[in-house]
Amino acid sequence: MELVLSNVSVSYEEKSVLNNISCTFNPGVYGILGKNGAGKSTLLHAIFHKPDLHWQGRILFNETELNRKWREKNIGFLPQSGDETSQLNVEQTLLLGMHCELNWKITDIQKKRVQDILHELELQLDLNELGLKKMNMLSGGQRQLVYLAQCVIKKPKILLLDEPCTYLDIKNQLLFIDKINSLSNMIIISTMHEINLTLQNIENIIILNEGNISYAGPSNQICNQIIQDTYGVDSLLLEKGEYRDFLFSLKQE
């Protein structure tokens, strides 16, 4: 299973955002880093084929160009924040994740998929009868895990996550990343904002800088110079065993 981007360029109103991006994704989790405006979300939108996006190049899955029908069936997309006002309960929200395959009657297999995910979420969130709870009554972290489950229940081949941890506390951030790391046989691409959280918990990293890929490789190979060139700050790397943490400060003139 392989997703390939070949010379993908994207522009908004004649302003270039991504420049001839070429990269390959295999099953596993990829963290996309970069400063604001680097093109992180735009990269996801190109793969998902957001309607108002102007792009050129080639995006292929197993050597075949993606079309609208394939994307709708095989790509799960989680935006930066889900609907906070939804009156649907959790079970109904999960069922929406299978809308491409639902008919006039829900099958026993589909019901079991929903119940299995509900059971898993109840254990993770320590909530009983979660399926009956309305989405607008859940905390931000709880909603985000439910919306992740909504994406996963359709069994996508590609899962796109746009800064999924931005509004979560540290425990829910770690819980969320632990969950996506546990997913198998899926290509997961997530834009991220927190540098240390990403580098400590996601192995495959792509860094965008001014619309270009400035780094692609393992997280444990990222050094001070890469961080400084990407974000325009001074940094200090603290290492102890396998633990690596960056400290940041404004550059001194």
SULGI-V441032 format. One line per field, one symbol per residue. ss: DSSP state (A for helix, B for strand, O for the rest). phi: phi as a letter, one per 20 degrees, with the letter a starting at -180 (. if undefined). Layout:
BEGIN
ss = ???
phi = ???
END
This chain:
BEGIN
ss = OBBBBBBBBBBBOOBBBBBBBBBBBBOBBBBBBOOOOOOAAAAAAAAAOOOOOBBBBBBBBOOBBOOAAAAAAABBBBOOOOOOOOOOBAAAAAAAOOOOOOOOOOOAAAAAAAAAAAAAAAAAAOOOOAAAOBAAAOOAAAAAAAAAAAAAOOOOOBBBBBOOOOOOOAAAAAAAAAAAAAOOOOBBBBBOOOAAAAAAAOOBBBBBBOOBBBBBBBAAAOOAAAAAAAAOBBBBBBBBOOBBBBBBBBOOO
phi = .bdcdclecccdlmefdcclfcacddgqdceddqfgnfofffffffffmfgeedbbocccdlmdffdgffgfedddcdffbefedgefeffffffffdgfdfdfcfffffffgffffgffffffelcelfgeffffeefgfffffffffffffflfeccdcdlfdgddfffffffffgfffefdlbedccfcdeffgffeccfeccddblnceebbrfffdfdgffffffdmcebcedcbmeecbedcbffef
END
